[in-house]
């Protein structure tokens, strides 16, 4: 732990709630929202794991899988990845700003995070519609390869996209409440945990669904 | 110094009005009773289904007019078709496994007792808790709704094996909207269970009162806490499995449907899917699920026993708790033992057989802890203890069958016989039901402020205990004789000699089922007319007995509790409350 992290940890201790002080004998006396979010993340990771397991199972079992993604799709995916990674950085900035009490700055960073999330979703949908235009469906592969390609691609990326869109809505909700004073920096931090998780999942989805399917 | 209870009350003030108090209540105690009531209703529905099936197996020509009214197509004139038999079996399994066995010992008692056990005023997320119950409730209604749609309930079993469950209406009656509703119902149950598990974990870790270290946690709470982790990981996999199944059914995908499949002379428009994938995903949930059902039972029995044997369990909190943790962990690596004859590689069967035999070790340790603890004890044979001992007996009897089924060589013969049905009814179904009864008789005074009638309780116990052995031991024996499970009639040469045994089971099932009305009568009568319960009728030591019966809205009337001892401070007549600063009598 370097010095700045230590300072943050100490400042967190200083603003510890009454509840946490009361919990002094418990090693887990942390904010219950934060603990709840971590546990949700564990569970959600299993859900994504099951989808990716199904993808792997289908792919290994298929005699011909086919790798349909050309240069433009991969480039689009690279841009999406860059956008989503940047949004994690801006989320981090928002949490830092909220923790240091600069509310206006935190709201700005939250707004930037939401915009980057929306750009990601837009690029993603553009990709989807391009595939639809080429004849891809959940149950149909126009290139003649395994029909599970569409099923796995659209369900895995669809699940991830649902998470991104839910995240944007949650961030909007949190930002509004934070602005009006119902929520504090701990809510921003908890929302940030979720956002980083969705970003982390993409770091599995992108190589497995895009790079491994590059022509 | 701040107080946990006071702080937690700040979540929500005491509710006003009937609806907020008893229906859409955020109070964990009301939610716990709601779960228990839902389970009780579900248990009687599930039992009625098993009665219908058993009567049909023993006397295939007997008319059951109610069935004829419920489904003119499924049971014309009151005699069920083979397909309708499968529908009843599917719904019996679904309702019992999910809405009774998963809901009652975990969500029911856990909701009521866990916050009190840790000295909190409510769950960590009360509103989330309320939505868990109502999502479960809607899930149950959807499951029941399948009886009233034209096609009737699905016939693919509680495991909903693909491709039967995946191809749609062509696979038979109930495989259209019946199966869709089933998938929706189970998906909702998954979501509710995930939210519930999250709430249990955070509450146990974060809301403990002063001095309540993990090592001082009551053993029932340990059971729920470990169970919550297993639920959290297992239901998170069943949910996507349901989603993929629905995609296959409604979205035209082929995750679980292979190519060239013909159903009712129609070639199915699918290719490349794998029924084995469904079995892997389902049993990755399904095997932990049986431990999700049994771990709260472990906890409840370990919690109740020291009170009535007046001494701590052998090995203290550690041996039993670490056994439970080992069982919960290993439960995730044994799912393949359900698939020995599925066409999976025989090498994989060996790989799954070994951890399956390993998982018996912590289970046996737990059993030995309970049995050895009885040695030299001054036992008080109250109904809760009788049911706990009944649990141990059933768990051993069923568990021994597990050795046969864990080995691919013997399982190849026993798979899909009624031996398996008898095995899991003993070791999972009835064990958990007996622990639930133990918990019900034990905590009833705390939940409703009245004592239950002991004489009726003991009568209920002995009839049920003898009855379930008559049913399921016979069922295991018919399985050895080759009786195939899920057959609606015993018409093959090798099955005809088993008809008398099946009639015996049916009579035993009707009588044992009827005995449950003694319990129902006892519960309802005691609720209104029973003797008033003191705060601590059993002389127990955990926090729920350190408050009024029933507890006030904030559980402890605003008192700040400090815990000084573990939960098993018993030494004969002497006992020390967890909250009492007196010296330990049991050295725990």
Interface residues (C-beta under 8 A of the other chain):
Chain A: X18 X19 X21 X22 X23 X25 X26 X28 X29 X30 X32 X35 X36 X39 X40 X42 X43 X44 X45 X46 X47 X49 X50 X51 X53 X54 X57 X58 X61 X62 X137 X138 X139 X146 X147 X148 X150 X151 X155 X159
Chain B: X1 X2 X3 X4 X7 X124 X125 X194 X197 X198 X199 X201 X202 X205 X206 X207 X208 X210 X211 X212 X213 X232 X233 X235 X236 X237 X239 X240 X241 X243 X244 X247 X251 X252 X253 X254 X255 X271 X272 X273 X274 X277 X280 X281 X284
